[in-house]
Amino acid sequence: MSPGPSRRGLFAGLGATGAAGLAAGGLAGHAVTESTRPEDPALAPARGRVRITEGRPPALTTPTPAHVHVLALDLNGEGASEVRRAAREVLQAWDDHIPALHEEGLAGLTEGSPTQGLHPASLGVTTGVGASLLERAELTAHRTEEMEDLPSFEADDLDPDHCDGDLLLHVGAEDPVVVSSAVDHLVGLVGDHARVRWALPGFQRSAATAHDPAATPRNLMGQIDGTVNPDPAEALFDTQVRAVHGEPDPAWMDGGTYVVVRRIRMLLDTWFSREVDQREAVIGRRISDGAPLGRDHEDDLPDLVARHDDGTPVIPEDAHIRLASPESTLGARMARRSFSYDLGWGAGGRRRAGMLFTAWQADPRQGFTAVQQSLDEGGDALNEYIRHEGSALFAVPVLEPGRPHPLLDHL
């Protein structure tokens, strides 16, 4: 097996300049899809190759890939020195191999790869760092304020086996074989230094199967999911997603972003036992087209003051979109990427399906946490139908061309 050339400085995670490149073109490190000119434009992402140029990091490229696998790993070792050594080995290995995966694909690196004969499928890999790594490595001075533990929320039913982790590995592509093979390769590279803590594969409808590939996907509840999201063209996107750290200790995260990962089980049997109008009232949107109740189109702003003739609000007081709106959260916004997961049935016939939710922001306290607290305080009607079973927060730093992962300077 050839390890492929080392390309330190091309990002193993977010990229050379961070998620703000989504909004402002001056930030390097963006993965773009290079089409192979398929006859059907909907197939372009499946045939395209990720290229590290300027702009978007792999986890935030558009269109969102049809398949992802998100994993948390814990480093081997007992004392701080052993943990630091393991962290150096893992970050170095990923730093060397991930760019080669983007450029050549696994079939170009490993003889007999399962991806032989497959297009690159827009493979993109992003990595992150958990607070536990900094604690175990006795690098607490480098733990930023934004990495403070998330508080408990009303819908939480957290299983420690599905929470936290020293390192994040986020792999996405248009083909599940491409994703699975890349994950296996990257985990195998670091097997002597780290072990998987938890993993969750996710998916959404593929563009090739959609009547309108540009349409917002639906989740397993049948709801259009992802309508309200910061637009990379908006001036505020930069400050919403990119972190600013000027002080020496947290400077390793300057320009990076923070991602919250949630494993949200959906109580689908209960949900689908409700009538359509009841489900619409829970969310605050029509199921047929995703329009806010009382409005005409999916992209219309919700009218939060509109009332029926009897004085009741058109969008119920406990509707999900009302409580999650910027008006209810002091303007909190985040770049959301949601995927479905389906693990079949567990013991006792319990359905194990729901949403793999990721939220990317400059400060989770002002993004994800602010929104969740608003949902709790307002008694979000959706809480009856979901359970948050897994939770993690990771820092995703930037890398500069020709320089190592910024945390390596402190290990």
VOBAVO-316356 format. One record per residue (C-alpha): residue in one letter; x, y, z. Coordinates in Angstrom, 3 decimals, padded with zeros to 6 digits. Example, Ala and Ser with C-alpha at 12.3 -4.5 7.8 and 13.67 -1.06 7.14 Angstrom:
2
 type        u        v        w
    a  012.300 -004.500  007.800
    s  013.670 -001.060  007.140
END
This chain:
411
 type        u        v        w
    m  000.000  000.000  000.000
    s  001.325  003.380 -000.920
    p  000.608  006.026  001.734
    g  000.433  008.771 -000.839
    p  002.357  012.026 -000.753
    s  002.363  014.244  002.316
    r  000.489  017.483  001.775
    r  000.746  019.243  005.117
    g -000.879  022.630  004.941
    l -003.772  021.379  002.934
    f -006.420  020.867  005.542
    a -007.175  017.571  007.165
    g -010.205  019.188  008.692
    l -011.698  022.568  008.084
    g -009.138  023.878  005.642
    a -006.540  026.529  005.290
    t -008.764  029.390  006.301
    g -011.927  028.231  007.912
    a -015.655  028.153  007.433
    a -015.791  031.891  006.901
    g -014.635  031.198  003.373
    l -018.245  030.290  002.711
    a -019.045  033.953  002.953
    a -015.885  035.816  002.090
    g -013.685  034.613 -000.720
    g -010.484  035.701  000.994
    l -010.171  032.570  003.096
    a -008.284  029.611  001.713
    g -009.061  025.982  002.144
    h -012.191  025.265  000.178
    a -013.197  022.056 -001.408
    v -015.044  022.394 -004.680
    t -016.648  019.779 -006.832
    e -014.918  019.242 -010.137
    s -017.391  017.792 -012.605
    t -016.510  015.137 -015.108
    r -019.233  016.506 -017.406
    p -021.905  013.886 -016.882
    e -024.879  013.947 -019.203
    d -027.222  014.383 -016.254
    p -026.268  017.437 -014.114
    a -027.778  015.733 -011.072
    l -024.978  013.167 -011.250
    a -022.207  015.777 -011.122
    p -021.560  015.512 -007.354
    a -021.352  011.723 -007.568
    r -018.751  011.949 -010.306
    g -016.990  015.043 -009.008
    r -013.726  015.246 -007.102
    v -013.073  017.438 -004.092
    r -010.324  019.951 -004.718
    i -008.659  022.000 -002.017
    t -008.727  025.548 -003.323
    e -010.284  028.627 -001.763
    g -013.543  028.733  000.159
    r -015.597  025.997  001.721
    p -014.389  023.181  004.004
    p -015.543  019.664  003.089
    a -018.233  019.400  005.792
    l -019.871  022.614  004.585
    t -019.630  022.203  000.844
    t -022.821  022.485 -001.156
    p -024.694  020.540 -002.228
    t -024.663  018.546  000.981
    p -023.496  014.967  000.298
    a -026.018  012.152  000.267
    h -024.013  010.059  002.757
    v -021.914  010.872  005.818
    h -020.274  008.955  008.628
    v -019.456  010.868  011.802
    l -017.170  009.282  014.390
    a -015.586  010.246  017.686
    l -012.285  008.670  018.696
    d -010.525  008.502  022.040
    l -006.758  008.521  022.224
    n -004.886  005.628  023.815
    g -002.706  006.368  026.798
    e -003.002  006.988  030.521
    g -000.822  009.965  031.388
    a -000.616  013.340  029.684
    s  002.643  012.506  027.898
    e  001.155  009.324  026.376
    v -001.973  011.169  025.277
    r  000.099  013.928  023.680
    r  002.201  011.395  021.815
    a -000.915  009.594  020.558
    a -002.458  012.891  019.470
    r  000.663  013.805  017.513
    e  000.642  010.467  015.710
    v -003.048  010.682  014.785
    l -003.035  014.290  013.643
    q  000.132  013.746  011.622
    a -001.241  010.623  009.932
    w -004.525  012.296  009.001
    d -002.715  015.430  007.927
    d -000.659  013.338  005.515
    h -003.395  011.098  004.128
    i -006.612  013.124  003.927
    p -005.510  015.477  001.148
    a -004.360  012.458 -000.857
    l -007.791  010.882 -000.400
    h -009.383  014.066 -001.721
    e -007.106  014.189 -004.729
    e -006.640  010.535 -005.659
    g -009.399  008.615 -003.894
    l -008.766  005.448 -001.916
    a -008.398  003.356 -005.072
    g -005.400  005.503 -005.977
    l -003.750  004.818 -002.625
    t -004.607  001.221 -001.804
    e -004.471 -001.801 -004.090
    g -007.687 -003.806 -003.998
    s -009.749 -000.932 -002.592
    p -013.564 -001.403 -002.569
    t -013.790  001.903 -004.450
    q -012.167  000.526 -007.597
    g -014.308  001.447 -010.580
    l -016.169  004.176 -008.667
    h -016.128  007.897 -009.310
    p -014.679  010.105 -006.522
    a -018.248  010.939 -005.372
    s -017.167  014.313 -003.941
    l -015.437  012.694 -000.976
    g -014.692  015.206  001.761
    v -013.146  014.698  005.208
    t -013.234  017.087  008.175
    t -011.602  016.597  011.579
    g -012.032  018.259  014.960
    v -010.718  018.309  018.528
    g -012.734  017.618  021.684
    a -012.234  019.320  025.031
    s -011.377  015.951  026.582
    l -008.199  015.768  024.502
    l -007.000  019.078  025.929
    e -007.919  018.003  029.455
    r -006.214  014.608  029.183
    a -003.109  016.151  027.588
    e -002.957  018.815  030.328
    l -003.450  021.597  027.813
    t -006.343  023.260  029.624
    a -004.936  026.730  028.939
    h -005.671  026.096  025.263
    r -009.293  025.137  025.863
    t -011.306  028.072  024.564
    e -014.365  029.448  026.336
    e -016.447  028.290  023.394
    m -015.518  024.694  024.238
    e -017.300  024.725  027.594
    d -019.576  021.755  028.208
    l -023.053  021.996  026.744
    p -025.830  022.331  029.357
    s -028.616  019.788  029.775
    f -031.778  020.239  027.725
    e -035.383  019.124  028.085
    a -035.242  016.568  025.262
    d -031.982  015.021  026.475
    d -031.893  011.286  027.117
    l -028.154  011.051  026.656
    d -026.253  007.787  026.554
    p -022.595  008.311  027.532
    d -021.616  005.759  024.891
    h -022.904  008.175  022.231
    c -021.380  011.361  023.645
    d -018.144  013.380  023.583
    g -014.759  012.157  022.323
    d -011.167  013.341  021.923
    l -011.280  013.673  018.142
    l -013.911  014.086  015.418
    l -013.842  012.397  012.022
    h -016.547  013.574  009.599
    v -016.573  011.871  006.187
    g -019.068  012.677  003.452
    a -019.599  011.617 -000.167
    e -022.320  010.810 -002.665
    d -021.687  007.076 -002.473
    p -021.872  004.915  000.695
    v -019.054  002.610 -000.439
    v -016.761  005.612 -000.904
    v -017.647  006.859  002.586
    s -017.279  003.472  004.274
    s -013.935  002.739  002.628
    a -012.495  006.138  003.521
    v -013.604  005.759  007.146
    d -012.086  002.295  007.369
    h -008.810  003.574  005.904
    l -008.530  006.599  008.205
    v -009.439  004.673  011.347
    g -007.050  001.893  010.369
    l -004.194  004.370  010.005
    v -004.438  005.359  013.671
    g -005.525  002.059  015.244
    d -002.397  001.841  017.383
    h -003.037  005.281  018.864
    a -006.806  005.742  019.062
    r -010.042  003.771  019.238
    v -013.538  004.594  018.074
    r -015.750  005.860  020.902
    w -018.959  006.144  018.871
    a -019.959  006.308  015.232
    l -023.142  007.137  013.349
    p -023.742  006.932  009.588
    g -026.221  009.348  008.067
    f -027.897  009.944  004.725
    q -030.313  012.116  002.825
    r -031.987  011.787 -000.523
    s -029.566  011.881 -003.410
    a -029.810  014.579 -006.036
    a -030.009  011.909 -008.741
    t -033.308  010.569 -007.371
    a -034.980  013.919 -006.697
    h -037.492  015.458 -009.067
    d -035.822  018.766 -008.172
    p -032.208  018.280 -006.992
    a -032.171  021.861 -005.709
    a -035.178  021.315 -003.436
    t -034.695  021.196  000.337
    p -034.540  017.536  001.477
    r -037.034  015.954  003.870
    n -036.227  014.097  007.065
    l -037.721  010.795  008.245
    m -040.679  012.679  009.731
    g -041.601  013.764  006.231
    q -040.799  017.390  006.999
    i -038.745  019.624  004.728
    d -035.622  020.203  006.814
    g -033.065  022.965  006.353
    t -035.083  025.870  004.965
    v -033.760  028.481  007.381
    n -029.979  028.405  007.219
    p -027.402  031.187  006.946
    d -026.679  031.967  003.319
    p -022.951  031.982  002.477
    a -023.613  035.144  000.481
    e -024.833  037.006  003.572
    a -022.464  039.468  005.191
    l -023.218  038.068  008.666
    f -022.274  034.522  007.741
    d -018.609  035.217  008.492
    t -019.228  036.291  012.078
    q -021.794  033.543  012.669
    v -019.544  030.661  011.659
    r -015.925  031.786  012.039
    a -014.324  032.127  015.487
    v -011.949  034.954  016.394
    h -009.236  034.252  018.959
    g -006.518  036.855  019.249
    e -004.997  035.830  022.575
    p -001.965  033.476  022.513
    d -003.410  030.415  024.260
    p -006.603  030.035  022.175
    a -004.936  031.343  019.002
    w -004.777  027.790  017.590
    m -008.541  028.145  016.941
    d -008.441  031.587  015.365
    g -010.466  031.475  012.165
    g -011.855  028.015  012.908
    t -015.380  026.913  013.752
    y -017.167  024.874  016.415
    v -019.470  021.992  015.597
    v -022.140  020.486  017.823
    v -023.107  016.913  016.887
    r -026.414  015.501  018.142
    r -027.891  012.030  017.763
    i -031.662  012.618  017.812
    r -033.934  009.578  017.849
    m -037.366  010.176  016.336
    l -040.431  008.464  017.813
    l -041.756  007.747  014.352
    d -044.655  005.488  015.323
    t -046.049  008.167  017.628
    w -045.406  010.904  015.093
    f -047.199  009.220  012.227
    s -050.151  008.334  014.456
    r -050.999  012.059  014.485
    e -053.115  013.682  011.788
    v -051.359  015.838  009.217
    d -052.702  019.085  010.657
    q -051.427  018.084  014.109
    r -047.963  017.394  012.749
    e -047.981  020.723  010.943
    a -048.900  022.529  014.153
    v -045.958  020.912  015.970
    i -043.454  022.229  013.428
    g -045.274  025.340  012.256
    r -044.956  024.453  008.563
    r -047.115  022.719  005.988
    i -045.991  019.209  005.204
    s -046.906  019.486  001.514
    d -044.540  022.308  000.582
    g -042.754  023.441  003.754
    a -044.381  026.877  003.806
    p -044.862  028.459  007.265
    l -048.457  028.144  008.375
    g -050.433  031.043  006.951
    r -047.900  031.775  004.207
    d -047.575  030.658  000.591
    h -044.000  029.507 -000.030
    e -041.252  027.588  001.774
    d -038.905  030.574  001.849
    d -041.526  033.012  003.182
    l -040.725  034.418  006.596
    p -043.039  033.041  009.297
    d -045.690  035.530  010.399
    l -045.387  035.173  014.157
    v -048.106  037.739  014.927
    a -050.816  036.400  012.585
    r -053.937  035.105  014.336
    h -057.051  033.213  013.397
    d -060.456  034.829  013.754
    d -060.798  033.269  017.209
    g -057.607  034.974  018.356
    t -055.371  031.886  018.449
    p -051.979  032.232  016.724
    v -051.694  030.824  013.212
    i -048.306  029.427  014.225
    p -048.874  027.888  017.685
    e -047.021  029.319  020.659
    d -045.107  026.067  021.130
    a -044.412  025.423  017.434
    h -040.817  024.473  016.716
    i -040.144  027.202  014.151
    r -041.513  029.930  016.416
    l -039.277  029.003  019.329
    a -036.210  028.444  017.106
    s -036.646  031.688  015.175
    p -034.077  034.504  015.491
    e -036.829  036.617  017.067
    s -037.005  034.132  019.954
    t -033.268  033.525  020.315
    l -031.840  037.056  020.149
    g -030.665  036.466  016.604
    a -028.897  033.148  017.213
    r -028.076  031.412  013.956
    m -025.856  028.551  012.880
    a -025.011  026.626  009.733
    r -026.995  023.399  010.105
    r -026.360  020.133  008.312
    s -028.931  017.437  009.058
    f -028.885  013.811  007.952
    s -031.194  010.903  008.663
    y -029.977  007.705  010.269
    d -031.671  004.299  010.339
    l -030.174  001.494  012.421
    g -033.226 -000.749  012.242
    w -034.767 -002.076  015.458
    g -033.085 -002.689  018.774
    a -033.908 -004.841  021.776
    g -037.601 -004.934  022.541
    g -038.473 -003.854  019.028
    r -037.565 -000.206  019.592
    r -037.036  001.741  016.385
    r -033.551  003.202  016.107
    a -033.908  005.933  013.517
    g -033.787  009.680  013.521
    m -031.508  012.596  012.765
    l -027.757  013.056  012.761
    f -027.631  016.798  013.393
    t -024.553  019.018  013.061
    a -024.459  022.727  013.850
    w -021.470  024.858  012.865
    q -020.939  028.240  014.499
    a -018.444  030.753  015.854
    d -019.683  030.277  019.423
    p -021.991  027.416  020.479
    r -023.175  029.442  023.460
    q -024.662  032.031  021.135
    g -025.753  029.523  018.487
    f -026.826  025.998  019.311
    t -027.207  026.481  023.067
    a -029.225  029.676  022.691
    v -031.640  027.959  020.303
    q -032.036  024.849  022.474
    q -032.676  026.927  025.575
    s -035.399  028.852  023.730
    l -036.989  025.556  022.707
    d -036.916  024.369  026.325
    e -038.293  027.574  027.789
    g -041.144  027.646  025.283
    g -042.073  023.993  025.731
    d -041.209  022.940  022.178
    a -044.045  020.732  020.912
    l -041.501  018.632  019.002
    n -039.998  017.328  022.251
    e -042.871  014.843  022.523
    y -041.592  013.097  019.399
    i -037.790  013.166  019.724
    r -035.043  012.189  022.163
    h -031.509  013.553  022.092
    e -029.462  010.419  022.778
    g -025.980  011.576  021.781
    s -024.128  014.879  022.069
    a -020.642  016.179  021.393
    l -018.845  019.446  020.778
    f -015.666  019.756  018.743
    a -013.322  022.570  017.787
    v -012.400  022.538  014.090
    p -009.240  024.623  013.589
    v -007.820  025.889  010.343
    l -004.568  024.874  008.705
    e -002.343  027.091  006.659
    p -000.523  025.886  003.529
    g  002.849  024.451  004.412
    r  002.199  024.453  008.156
    p  001.168  021.622  010.506
    h -002.102  021.288  012.351
    p -002.014  024.220  014.831
    l -002.493  022.008  017.860
    l  000.702  020.112  017.036
    d  002.677  023.157  018.171
    h  001.407  022.509  021.721
    l  001.659  018.710  021.894
END
